[in-house]
Amino acid sequence: MARRRKRTGERCPAATLCWLSCCCCCLLAGEVRGDCGIPPSITNALLKEEYAGREAFSAGSVVSYECDQATGYGKKPGMSDTITCLDNSTWSEIPTFCERTCNSPTRFFFAELQSEFTAMNLFPVGTTVSYDCRPGYRLTRGMPTSITCLQNLTWSVIAPFCERRSCGSPGELLNGGVDLDDNLFGSTAKFYCNPGYQIVGRSTRQCLSSGSWSNVVPTCDPVICGSPPNIEGGTHSGSEKEEFRYSSAVTYSCTSNELTLIGDASIYCTQYGNWSGNPPKCKVVSCTDPVVKNGRKISGFAPPYKYMFAVQFECNPGFTLSGDSLIKCDENSNWYPPVPTCQVATTTPSTTLTTDGRSTTESIQTVPGIGKGSTASSVQTVPGISKETTVEPEDNKDGPGSNVDLIVGILAALFCLVVVGVAVYVYKRNKEGVYDTNESSKDVPLNPNITPTSQSLESDKIVQ
């Protein structure tokens, strides 16, 4: 028994080691056989982004490609674009699935692809697609409706072959009109009414794809105003009317001669269905007789003074008017502006000025109630002096310059008198042939009828 156990114990370690070695080899061999590595490159196709960058793909892995549209290639309909990693660590084979193609066909706002071309995603050179007109458009007779993929991978160009449908006339509007650019699909007709009428219904109609107008033609009904308002103590000219259309007018009047109509006598119905303004009022208006002390009326003498009656005043001599001379009786029986007053005008002593040998007299009147700095002045001209006489400003009347001018004028006058006297004396002596005697010292009277200028001229002739 002991010997048998010993033999069994010697065999077990060796068998275990052999089994483990076989398992490891099998695992290693299987891992190597299942790795296909990086997918192969395919002409005119690119590996999709989610597979790019990987280097190990186990058996059964599937990867996809997409055609290189940047170079004008697209996927052929019904062709596969995937490969699979096989158990022998190789990739499955795939036939060429990319072909040169145009991009999606041209899109037109007036037409769409026929249904047989809408599912296509590959348009090789020479492919032709056709269009149908969109709703609201109709085919233009004789125009081509197809385009073709050319050798340069672009679509051929064609002229517009569909035109908008016409809806005809949108309708006529009595007492109104319509604004419309055209009557083709998509256009809008806008209706309006003449002044004094208002539109009833929808004011617009649209040209539909079916070639008909939406809605119905509206109507223009006359504008009607409500009854004009009544006023207390008065009546209006439309009391017997039942309807007041646009531009209808009513005139108000008071029922008593003692009442005065205040405001516009007439109002009218506007194009918006309301009255042009508030109605007038009938009121008793009577202003008191205005009296101005030291003044008198020059218009509006006799009362009664009713609404808007006017009175004008002026002051008596020696008084000055304070306020407006013309006042009116307002609707509240008050005078507006207020009744003026006449105030005494005080006059300062007159001042006589001499300017260039001519005299003027100035008097300054101070009006009570006016600011201290305000004065009323009057300038009187001495008879015989020219109207062009001017008065120097107040600040220069008593200045030193005025006294100097006065003295110079006096001296000049005396000098002229002396020259005239000498000239007359010499003239008489030469005429009589008399030499100096005691009688020559007597005063020689001047001829008042000869001016200094003429005497000087006569003296000059004698001397010559």
C-alpha positions in Angstrom: 0.0 0.0 0.0 2.8 2.4 0.9 4.6 1.9 -2.4 1.5 2.6 -4.5 0.9 6.0 -2.8 4.4 7.1 -3.4 4.1 6.4 -7.2 0.9 8.3 -7.4 2.4 11.4 -5.7 5.3 11.5 -8.1 3.1 11.5 -11.2 0.6 14.3 -10.2 3.0 17.4 -10.3 4.2 16.6 -13.8 0.7 16.2 -15.2 -0.5 19.5 -13.7 2.4 21.4 -15.3 1.7 19.9 -18.7 -2.0 20.9 -18.5 -1.2 24.5 -17.6 1.3 24.8 -20.4 -1.2 23.6 -22.9 -3.8 26.1 -21.8 -1.4 29.0 -22.0 -0.4 28.1 -25.5 -4.0 27.8 -26.6 -4.8 31.2 -25.2 -1.8 32.8 -26.8 -2.5 31.2 -30.1 -6.2 32.3 -30.0 -5.3 36.0 -29.2 -2.9 36.2 -32.0 -5.3 34.7 -34.5 -8.2 37.1 -33.6 -6.4 40.5 -34.1 -6.9 42.0 -37.6 -4.9 45.1 -37.0 -5.6 48.5 -38.8 -8.4 48.4 -41.5 -7.2 48.6 -45.1 -7.4 51.7 -47.2 -10.2 51.8 -49.9 -9.9 53.8 -53.0 -12.0 57.1 -53.0 -13.3 56.2 -49.5 -12.4 57.3 -46.0 -12.7 55.3 -42.7 -15.5 56.8 -40.6 -14.3 59.0 -37.7 -15.3 56.6 -34.9 -12.8 53.9 -36.1 -9.9 56.2 -37.0 -6.9 55.9 -34.7 -7.5 52.3 -33.4 -4.8 49.7 -34.1 -6.4 46.4 -32.7 -9.7 44.9 -33.9 -10.7 41.4 -32.6 -12.4 38.8 -34.7 -16.0 39.8 -35.6 -15.3 43.6 -35.5 -17.1 45.6 -38.2 -15.9 49.0 -39.5 -17.6 51.4 -42.1 -16.4 53.7 -44.8 -17.8 56.8 -46.5 -17.1 58.1 -50.0 -14.7 61.1 -50.3 -17.2 63.8 -51.3 -14.5 66.4 -51.4 -13.1 64.8 -54.6 -16.6 64.3 -56.1 -17.3 60.7 -55.1 -20.5 59.2 -53.8 -21.8 55.8 -52.7 -23.4 53.6 -55.3 -27.0 52.6 -54.4 -27.2 49.1 -52.9 -23.5 48.7 -52.4 -22.0 47.8 -49.0 -19.6 50.1 -47.3 -18.5 47.8 -44.4 -15.8 45.1 -43.8 -15.4 42.5 -41.0 -12.5 41.1 -39.0 -12.4 37.3 -39.7 -11.3 34.5 -37.3 -8.1 34.1 -39.3 -7.1 37.7 -38.3 -7.8 39.1 -41.8 -10.3 41.7 -43.0 -13.1 40.7 -45.4 -13.0 41.9 -49.0 -15.3 44.6 -50.3 -16.1 45.7 -53.9 -15.7 49.3 -55.0 -18.7 51.2 -53.8 -17.7 54.9 -54.6 -18.2 56.6 -57.9 -17.9 60.1 -59.2 -21.1 62.0 -58.8 -22.7 65.4 -58.7 -24.0 66.9 -55.5 -27.7 67.1 -54.8 -29.7 68.5 -57.7 -30.4 72.3 -57.9 -33.3 73.5 -55.7 -35.9 75.9 -57.2 -38.4 78.0 -55.2 -40.9 77.4 -58.0 -40.4 73.7 -58.6 -39.5 70.4 -56.8 -37.9 67.1 -57.9 -40.2 64.5 -59.2 -40.8 61.7 -56.7 -38.7 59.1 -58.5 -35.5 61.2 -57.9 -36.1 62.2 -54.3 -34.6 59.0 -52.8 -31.4 59.1 -55.0 -28.1 59.8 -53.2 -25.8 59.2 -56.2 -25.8 61.2 -59.4 -23.1 59.9 -61.7 -22.0 61.9 -64.8 -24.8 61.9 -67.3 -27.6 61.4 -64.7 -30.7 63.5 -65.6 -33.4 64.5 -63.1 -36.8 66.3 -63.8 -39.0 68.7 -61.8 -42.7 69.5 -61.3 -44.0 73.0 -60.6 -44.8 73.8 -56.9 -48.4 74.7 -55.8 -49.2 78.2 -56.9 -47.1 77.9 -60.1 -47.8 76.6 -63.5 -45.6 75.3 -66.3 -44.4 77.7 -68.9 -45.1 76.2 -72.2 -42.1 75.1 -74.2 -39.6 75.4 -71.3 -37.4 72.4 -70.4 -37.9 70.9 -66.9 -34.8 68.6 -66.5 -31.1 69.1 -65.6 -28.1 66.8 -66.2 -24.9 66.0 -64.2 -22.0 67.2 -66.4 -18.4 65.9 -66.7 -17.2 68.6 -64.3 -19.6 67.2 -61.7 -21.9 70.3 -61.9 -25.6 70.4 -63.0 -26.6 72.0 -66.2 -28.4 75.4 -66.0 -31.9 76.1 -67.2 -34.2 79.1 -67.2 -37.2 79.4 -64.9 -39.8 77.1 -66.3 -42.7 77.7 -63.9 -44.7 81.0 -63.4 -47.1 82.2 -60.7 -50.7 81.5 -61.2 -53.1 84.4 -61.8 -56.2 84.9 -59.6 -57.8 87.5 -61.9 -59.5 90.6 -60.5 -60.0 90.8 -56.7 -63.3 92.5 -57.2 -64.7 96.1 -57.4 -65.7 98.1 -54.3 -68.5 100.7 -54.6 -67.6 104.0 -52.8 -64.1 102.7 -52.4 -61.1 101.2 -54.2 -58.3 98.6 -53.9 -54.5 98.8 -53.8 -52.9 95.9 -55.7 -49.4 95.4 -57.1 -50.4 92.4 -59.3 -53.0 89.6 -59.3 -50.6 86.6 -59.2 -50.0 83.9 -56.5 -48.9 85.4 -53.2 -50.2 88.9 -53.9 -52.4 90.8 -51.4 -55.3 93.1 -52.4 -56.0 95.9 -49.8 -59.4 97.5 -50.0 -60.3 101.0 -48.7 -63.4 103.3 -48.6 -63.8 106.9 -49.7 -64.2 109.6 -47.0 -67.5 109.3 -45.3 -67.7 105.6 -45.7 -66.5 102.7 -43.5 -65.4 99.2 -44.6 -67.5 96.3 -43.6 -65.8 92.9 -43.8 -62.2 91.9 -44.3 -60.1 94.7 -45.9 -57.7 92.3 -47.6 -57.8 89.3 -50.0 -54.9 87.0 -50.9 -54.2 85.2 -54.2 -54.1 81.5 -53.3 -52.2 78.6 -54.9 -55.4 77.4 -56.4 -55.7 80.6 -58.5 -58.6 82.1 -56.5 -58.9 84.9 -53.9 -59.4 84.4 -50.3 -62.3 85.9 -48.4 -65.0 87.9 -50.1 -65.2 91.5 -51.4 -66.0 93.8 -48.5 -68.5 96.7 -48.7 -68.4 100.4 -47.9 -71.3 101.7 -45.8 -71.9 105.4 -45.1 -70.5 106.8 -41.9 -73.3 107.5 -39.4 -73.0 109.8 -36.4 -75.2 109.6 -33.4 -77.7 112.3 -32.6 -76.0 115.6 -31.8 -76.0 116.5 -28.1 -78.7 118.7 -26.7 -77.8 121.9 -24.8 -79.6 123.6 -21.9 -81.5 126.7 -23.0 -80.9 126.0 -26.7 -81.8 123.8 -29.7 -80.2 122.7 -32.9 -81.3 122.5 -36.6 -81.2 118.7 -36.8 -83.9 118.0 -34.2 -86.2 116.6 -36.9 -83.6 114.3 -38.5 -83.2 110.6 -37.7 -79.9 110.0 -39.4 -76.7 112.1 -39.6 -74.3 111.0 -42.3 -70.7 112.2 -42.9 -70.4 116.0 -43.3 -73.9 116.6 -42.0 -73.9 119.8 -39.9 -76.2 121.2 -37.3 -76.4 124.8 -36.0 -77.3 125.7 -32.5 -79.3 128.7 -31.2 -80.5 129.9 -27.9 -84.2 129.9 -27.1 -84.2 133.3 -25.3 -82.8 136.7 -26.3 -81.4 137.0 -22.8 -79.1 134.1 -23.4 -75.9 134.3 -25.4 -74.4 131.4 -27.5 -70.9 130.7 -26.3 -68.6 128.6 -28.6 -68.9 127.5 -32.2 -72.5 127.7 -33.4 -72.2 124.7 -35.8 -70.7 121.2 -35.6 -70.5 118.4 -38.3 -70.3 114.7 -38.6 -66.7 113.6 -39.3 -65.4 110.7 -41.4 -64.7 108.8 -38.2 -68.3 108.7 -37.1 -68.1 111.4 -34.4 -69.0 115.1 -34.1 -66.3 117.7 -34.9 -66.4 119.3 -31.5 -68.3 120.0 -28.3 -71.6 121.8 -28.7 -71.8 125.5 -27.6 -73.5 126.8 -24.4 -76.3 129.2 -23.8 -75.5 131.6 -20.9 -76.6 134.9 -19.5 -73.7 137.2 -20.1 -73.8 140.9 -18.9 -70.8 142.9 -17.9 -71.1 146.0 -15.8 -70.6 149.5 -17.3 -66.9 150.1 -17.0 -65.9 153.5 -15.7 -62.3 155.0 -15.8 -61.7 158.0 -13.5 -59.9 160.8 -15.3 -60.6 159.0 -18.6 -63.3 158.5 -21.2 -64.6 156.0 -23.7 -63.8 156.4 -27.3 -65.8 153.3 -28.4 -68.5 151.0 -27.0 -70.5 153.8 -25.3 -73.9 152.2 -24.7 -74.7 149.2 -22.5 -75.8 146.5 -22.2 -72.5 144.8 -22.6 -72.9 141.2 -23.7 -70.5 138.5 -24.7 -67.5 139.8 -26.7 -68.7 143.4 -26.6 -65.7 145.7 -26.6 -64.9 149.2 -25.0 -61.9 151.4 -25.7 -60.6 154.2 -23.4 -58.3 157.1 -23.4 -57.1 159.4 -20.5 -57.8 163.1 -20.1 -54.9 165.5 -20.7 -52.3 165.3 -17.9 -53.0 161.7 -17.2 -51.4 158.5 -18.4 -53.2 155.2 -19.2 -52.1 152.1 -17.1 -53.3 148.9 -18.6 -54.9 147.9 -21.9 -57.0 150.5 -23.7 -59.3 147.9 -25.3 -61.2 145.4 -23.1 -63.9 142.8 -23.9 -66.7 141.2 -22.0 -66.0 137.4 -21.5 -68.4 134.5 -21.0 -68.2 134.8 -17.2 -69.5 138.5 -17.4 -66.0 139.8 -16.6 -63.9 142.4 -18.5 -60.8 141.0 -20.0 -58.2 142.4 -19.7 -59.1 144.2 -16.5 -60.4 147.8 -16.7 -57.4 150.2 -17.0 -56.8 153.3 -14.9 -55.6 156.8 -15.6 -52.8 158.1 -13.4 -51.5 161.6 -13.0 -48.3 162.3 -15.0 -45.7 164.5 -13.1 -43.4 166.7 -15.3 -39.9 167.9 -14.2 -38.7 171.5 -15.1 -37.8 171.8 -18.7 -34.1 172.0 -19.7 -33.0 174.2 -22.6 -29.9 173.0 -24.5 -27.9 174.8 -27.2 -26.4 172.6 -29.9 -24.5 174.1 -32.8 -26.2 177.4 -32.2 -29.7 175.9 -32.0 -31.8 175.5 -28.9 -34.1 172.6 -27.8 -36.3 172.2 -24.7 -36.7 168.8 -23.0 -39.2 167.9 -20.3 -39.3 164.6 -18.4 -42.6 163.2 -17.1 -42.7 160.6 -14.3 -45.7 158.3 -14.4 -46.9 157.1 -11.0 -47.0 153.3 -10.7 -44.1 152.8 -13.1 -40.7 151.7 -11.9 -38.4 154.2 -10.5 -36.0 154.0 -13.4 -38.8 154.6 -16.0 -39.5 158.2 -17.3 -41.5 159.6 -20.1 -39.7 162.4 -22.0 -40.7 164.9 -24.6 -38.5 167.2 -26.7 -39.8 170.6 -27.8 -38.1 172.4 -30.6 -37.8 176.2 -30.4 -39.5 177.9 -33.3 -37.2 178.8 -36.1 -34.9 175.9 -35.4 -34.5 173.0 -37.9 -36.4 169.8 -37.2 -33.1 167.9 -37.5 -31.9 169.4 -34.2 -30.6 166.6 -32.0 -30.2 166.5 -28.2 -27.0 165.1 -26.7 -27.4 162.3 -24.2 -28.4 163.3 -20.7 -25.0 162.3 -19.3 -23.2 165.0 -21.5 -25.6 168.0 -21.0 -23.8 169.4 -18.0 -20.3 168.2 -18.7 -17.3 170.4 -19.2 -17.4 169.8 -22.9 -20.7 171.7 -23.2 -19.3 174.8 -21.4 -16.2 174.9 -23.6 -18.3 174.8 -26.8 -20.5 177.7 -25.5 -17.5 179.9 -24.7 -15.9 179.2 -28.1 -19.1 180.1 -29.8 -19.4 183.4 -28.0 -15.8 184.4 -28.8 -16.3 183.5 -32.4 -19.4 185.7 -32.6 -17.5 188.6 -31.1 -14.6 188.2 -33.5 -17.0 188.3 -36.5 -18.6 191.5 -35.2 -15.2 193.2 -34.9 -14.1 192.1 -38.4 -17.4 193.4 -39.9 -17.1 196.8 -38.1 -13.6 197.3 -39.3 -14.5 196.4 -42.9 -17.5 198.9 -42.9 -15.3 201.6 -41.5 -12.6 201.2 -44.1 -15.2 201.1 -46.9 -16.7 204.5 -45.9 -13.4 206.2 -45.5 -12.3 205.2 -48.9 -15.5 206.2 -50.5 -15.6 209.7 -48.9 -11.8 210.3 -49.2 -11.6 211.5 -45.6 -8.6 210.7 -43.5 -8.5 210.2 -39.8 -10.3 212.9 -37.8 -11.7 213.0 -34.4 -15.1 212.1 -35.9 -13.7 208.7 -37.0 -13.8 207.5 -33.4 -17.6 207.6 -33.4 -19.5 204.3 -33.4 -20.4 203.2 -36.9 -24.0 201.7 -36.9 -24.3 198.3 -38.6 -26.9 197.8 -41.3 -29.2 195.2 -39.9 -30.3 194.2 -43.4 -26.7 193.0 -44.3 -25.5 189.6 -43.1 -22.0 189.2 -41.9 -21.2 187.1 -44.9 -22.4 189.8 -47.4 -20.6 192.6 -45.5 -17.4 190.6 -45.6 -17.7 190.2 -49.4 -18.3 194.0 -49.9 -15.2 194.8 -47.7 -13.1 192.4 -49.8 -14.3 194.3 -53.0 -13.2 197.7 -51.6 -9.8 196.5 -50.5 -9.2 195.1 -53.9 
